[in-house]
Amino acid sequence: MFCDLAIIGTGPAGLSAGLYAGRYKLKTKIFGAVLGGAMAEAWQMENYPGFIQISGLELAKKMKAQVEKLGVEIIQEEVVKIQKKSTKDANKPIFQITPRSGQDLESRAVILALGTQRKKLNIPGEEKFLGHGVSYCATCDAPFFKNKTVAVVGGGDAACTAALLLSQHASLVYLLVRGEELKGEPVNIENVKKNEKIRIFYKTEAKEIGGQENVESLILNNDQQLSVEGVFIEIGATPVSALIEKLQIEVDQKGYIKVDENQRTNLPFVYAAGDITNAMGGFKQSITAAAQGALAATSAYRDLTSS
Ligand SMILES: Cc1cc2nc3c(=O)[nH]c(=O)nc-3n(C[C@H](O)[C@H](O)[C@H](O)COP(=O)(O)OP(=O)(O)OC[C@H]3O[C@@H](n4cnc5c(N)ncnc54)[C@H](O)[C@@H]3O)c2cc1C
């Protein structure tokens, strides 16, 4: 199999890249392990333009249908290897994409839209109540906790900003910090400390999340039980990087792929889009991922048609 462009990832970045690539008439294949990626975990999105309220999975299905209508094939398959093959003309590389099962694909260009993995607490109840009170995204879910009591787990800047945002909606926010101090932007720490709706518990860890259908309680490591309806886990995310380790793609200190303002990586004909990149000031949302995907496909089109 040979194509112009291989896109790895079927989250909003990869699907949006596929939409633009299809319209540019590039022969494109998209591989993705999970349709919708992290977006599929959003049980209700209210911040994607055009939809007052939609689940992440529903939105992903609509994106998929729009892409397929353009003749772009979406292969639901994990990619286990991407290899740059040696060619006679160094300016025209070929990339070999190896899926876990099925046929290898050769492509003239690649867009990496692999997303991130949220760090998990790995405590009882965390998986069971995902979408039923457990969330990894305060930006997305805070409005659903109006006048409720919630807990934020984490002590870094993401946890501070999540607590501040939640305090605008919830009636009470517990901030559970494993260490002895908050680590984040000084202004955020200051705002957290003077916010009357936020109660900080230092040297505290979450042990178990309880409830029937939805979250009702959080048990701490000192066995204290908090009555909460939401638990926001903000202990960081890591880029999905195993696939790119051998490609010698430049990443920042945290492992996010470095891209220029047009989503090009340091490797010619390799682009990256969405949560896996260091673009857009680290603002990781579906809309920014989709925007980056559109730009990555445009850059690929320009490079492929001018070389
Ligand atoms: C619970 C939750 C709620 C959220 N709510 C909102 C919200 O309300 N609004 C909003 O704008 N954003 C929300 N977000 C954030 C949003 O989902 C992400 O910013 C967005 O999904 C990032 O898109 P992406 O395409 O870069 O990555 P992802 O969506 O993570 O997609 C990555 C894709 O890469 C695939 N992949 C990875 N490795 C491989 C491989 N080796 N082979 C093949 N495929 C691979 C994955 O299967 C997946 O398809 C939420 C996130 C979470 C976790």
The ligand as a Tripos MOL2 file, in Angstrom:
@<TRIPOS>MOLECULE
LIG
   53    58     1     0     0
SMALL
NO_CHARGES

@<TRIPOS>ATOM
      1 C1        -12.3930   13.4260   30.3920 C.3       1 LIG1
      2 C2        -12.0090   14.4580   29.3770 C.ar      1 LIG1
      3 C3        -12.9130   15.4510   29.0580 C.ar      1 LIG1
      4 C4        -12.5700   16.4050   28.1150 C.ar      1 LIG1
      5 N1        -13.4980   17.3530   27.7870 N.ar      1 LIG1
      6 C5        -13.2130   18.2610   26.8310 C.ar      1 LIG1
      7 C6        -14.1840   19.2530   26.4670 C.ar      1 LIG1
      8 O1        -15.2750   19.3240   27.0200 O.2       1 LIG1
      9 N2        -13.8370   20.1330   25.5010 N.ar      1 LIG1
     10 C7        -12.6170   20.1110   24.8840 C.ar      1 LIG1
     11 O2        -12.3840   20.9340   23.9850 O.2       1 LIG1
     12 N3        -11.6850   19.2080   25.2160 N.ar      1 LIG1
     13 C8        -11.9500   18.2940   26.1800 C.ar      1 LIG1
     14 N4        -10.9930   17.3930   26.5660 N.ar      1 LIG1
     15 C9         -9.6500   17.4960   25.9790 C.3       1 LIG1
     16 C10        -9.6430   16.8970   24.5670 C.3       1 LIG1
     17 O3        -10.2680   15.6480   24.5920 O.3       1 LIG1
     18 C11        -8.2120   16.7720   24.0460 C.3       1 LIG1
     19 O4         -7.5890   18.0290   24.1030 O.3       1 LIG1
     20 C12        -8.2360   16.2700   22.6020 C.3       1 LIG1
     21 O5         -8.8770   15.0150   22.5080 O.3       1 LIG1
     22 C13        -6.8240   16.1550   22.0320 C.3       1 LIG1
     23 O6         -6.9450   15.6770   20.7310 O.3       1 LIG1
     24 P1         -5.7590   14.8850   19.9980 P.3       1 LIG1
     25 O7         -6.3270   14.4830   18.6960 O.co2     1 LIG1
     26 O8         -4.5200   15.6870   20.0340 O.co2     1 LIG1
     27 O9         -5.4650   13.6270   20.9210 O.3       1 LIG1
     28 P2         -6.4360   12.4450   21.3620 P.3       1 LIG1
     29 O10        -7.8440   12.8870   21.3410 O.co2     1 LIG1
     30 O11        -5.9010   11.9370   22.6450 O.co2     1 LIG1
     31 O12        -6.2520   11.3490   20.2370 O.3       1 LIG1
     32 C14        -5.0810   10.6100   20.1090 C.3       1 LIG1
     33 C15        -5.3200    9.5070   19.1120 C.3       1 LIG1
     34 O13        -4.0940    8.8520   18.8270 O.3       1 LIG1
     35 C16        -4.3310    7.4520   18.8480 C.3       1 LIG1
     36 N5         -3.0660    6.7450   19.0550 N.ar      1 LIG1
     37 C17        -2.1310    6.9230   20.0190 C.ar      1 LIG1
     38 N6         -1.1120    6.0640   19.8360 N.ar      1 LIG1
     39 C18        -1.4170    5.3430   18.7300 C.ar      1 LIG1
     40 C19        -0.7720    4.2920   18.0050 C.ar      1 LIG1
     41 N7          0.4070    3.7900   18.3860 N.pl3     1 LIG1
     42 N8         -1.3820    3.7760   16.9010 N.ar      1 LIG1
     43 C20        -2.5800    4.2590   16.4750 C.ar      1 LIG1
     44 N9         -3.2290    5.2560   17.1200 N.ar      1 LIG1
     45 C21        -2.6650    5.7750   18.2200 C.ar      1 LIG1
     46 C22        -5.3680    7.2720   19.9430 C.3       1 LIG1
     47 O14        -6.0090    6.0110   19.8570 O.3       1 LIG1
     48 C23        -6.3010    8.4300   19.5840 C.3       1 LIG1
     49 O15        -7.1410    8.0620   18.5320 O.3       1 LIG1
     50 C24       -11.2940   16.3970   27.4900 C.ar      1 LIG1
     51 C25       -10.3730   15.3990   27.8240 C.ar      1 LIG1
     52 C26       -10.7250   14.4370   28.7550 C.ar      1 LIG1
     53 C27        -9.7290   13.3620   29.0950 C.3       1 LIG1
@<TRIPOS>BOND
     1     1     2 1
     2     2     3 ar
     3     2    52 ar
     4     3     4 ar
     5     4     5 ar
     6     4    50 ar
     7     5     6 ar
     8     6     7 ar
     9     6    13 1
    10     7     8 2
    11     7     9 ar
    12     9    10 ar
    13    10    11 2
    14    10    12 ar
    15    12    13 ar
    16    13    14 ar
    17    14    15 1
    18    14    50 ar
    19    15    16 1
    20    16    17 1
    21    16    18 1
    22    18    19 1
    23    18    20 1
    24    20    21 1
    25    20    22 1
    26    22    23 1
    27    23    24 1
    28    24    25 2
    29    24    26 1
    30    24    27 1
    31    27    28 1
    32    28    29 2
    33    28    30 1
    34    28    31 1
    35    31    32 1
    36    32    33 1
    37    33    34 1
    38    33    48 1
    39    34    35 1
    40    35    36 1
    41    35    46 1
    42    36    37 ar
    43    36    45 ar
    44    37    38 ar
    45    38    39 ar
    46    39    40 ar
    47    39    45 ar
    48    40    41 1
    49    40    42 ar
    50    42    43 ar
    51    43    44 ar
    52    44    45 ar
    53    46    47 1
    54    46    48 1
    55    48    49 1
    56    50    51 ar
    57    51    52 ar
    58    52    53 1
@<TRIPOS>SUBSTRUCTURE
     1 LIG1         1 GROUP 0 **** ****
